[in-house]
Amino acid sequence: MRIKNNKLYFGKFRAEELARKFGTPLYVYEGEIIEKQYRKLVESINYPRLRIHYACKINTNIEVLQLLRRLGSGIETVSEGEVRIALKAGFRPKNIIYTSTSMIEKEMKFLVKNKIWVNLDSLHQIEMYGKLNPYSKVGIRVNQGIGAGSHKHLVTGGDLSKFGIPVEHLLRAKKLAQKYSLKITGLHQHIGTHVHEEKIMLEAYNKLFKTALDFPDLETLNFGGGFWLPYKPEDKNLNLKLLGGKLSDGMKKFCHKYGRELNMILEPGRFIVGESGTLLAEVADIKNNSKRNFIGLNTGMNHLVRPALYGAYHHITNASRNNGRRIKADIVGNICESGDVLGWDRVVTSPKIGDIFAIHTAGASGYAMASHYNSRPLPKEVFIYKNKVSN
């Protein structure tokens, strides 16, 4: 993404040209950014048996998935639908991980039939899986009482979280596994999404090392994802070199103590694809009253729910005219809800009706969480990679 002649470009493609050709609202994904973020993460972990499994709940665009598969990534899924998309994108069953809460028997049968690796999330799931597939290897998701995230709805560990088997139930989990001759060969944890403190992530990693010593048959430790991604211009990057170095060292020391090398799994999602996505929308209306200016777009919370759901910040710019007179305004959508605000008090280049606005860092939990609310259609998507655009 760059500015040229006062316009926003994605590689050689001008934002306005993409909007005119494909229509708006339009999600634009840049493959080079996905590749850069993937390699940045891999290169920060100095551990030979590292496996990356992209958390596709964030973005299931088929072109995104296929690029990540070519880069060497596996995939992490949370539903039968995501497994089917992963298979369609060319992932082999052995490279697919499934972890979900509140799973019904029909879905578990599908996973067993398709030989998908499962991290069991509850005592009930262990019993159900044991009846369906005894004498097999499984993983379990543990909740060790540590949770973090940029919003309370993004915390997936701790006493208030529905996810994982609490540490106080792990003995019962092992007895249930023995009952059905299941061998627990993987431990999984995920403390939350968008965690910006390296300290709490390292605390969770170290606690998993400690818990793992009580499981003699392990082949993998899965530390989940949750890596911080800057959204505001002033946000600092996660110290990936520090985090990766300490995690790598911790894993090596644990394996030495454990007596053999295990696979290390990470499940990044937002970190890999968030920055790659931009939502383009057209200025449909400009209003003001005695206190506020409003710039109305032909998109809204139905296409990007994060601001309404999490109070999330997304940088917003005028893609049609980067420079010019600046105004302060609320950037609002076309949905019949007072909460349909994409950005409060934003300073942007004063627009005209028909200008194209860009909502940045929208590649994660954007289209994947979009809906037909107000009976409005879903946005379109395009993928740009090596100066080629596909939809």
Secondary structure, DSSP 8 states (H G I E B T S, - for coil): -EEETTEEEETTEEHHHHHHHH-SSEEEEEHHHHHHHHHHHHHH---TTEEEEEEGGG---HHHHHHHHHHT-EEEESSHHHHHHHHHTT--GGGEEEE-SS--HHHHHHHHHTT-EEEE-SHHHHHHHHHHS-S-EEEEEEE-S----SSGGGB-SSTT---SEEGGGHHHHHHHHHHTT-EEEEEE---BSSB--HHHHHHHHHHHHHHHTT-TT--EEE----B----STT-----HHHHHHHHHHHHHHHHHHHTS--EEEE--SHHHHGGGEEEEEEEEEEEE-SS-EEEEES--TTT--HHHHH-----EEESS-SSS-EEEEEEE-SSSSTT-EEEEEEEEE---TT-EEEE-S-SSSSGGG---GGG----EEEEEETTEEE-
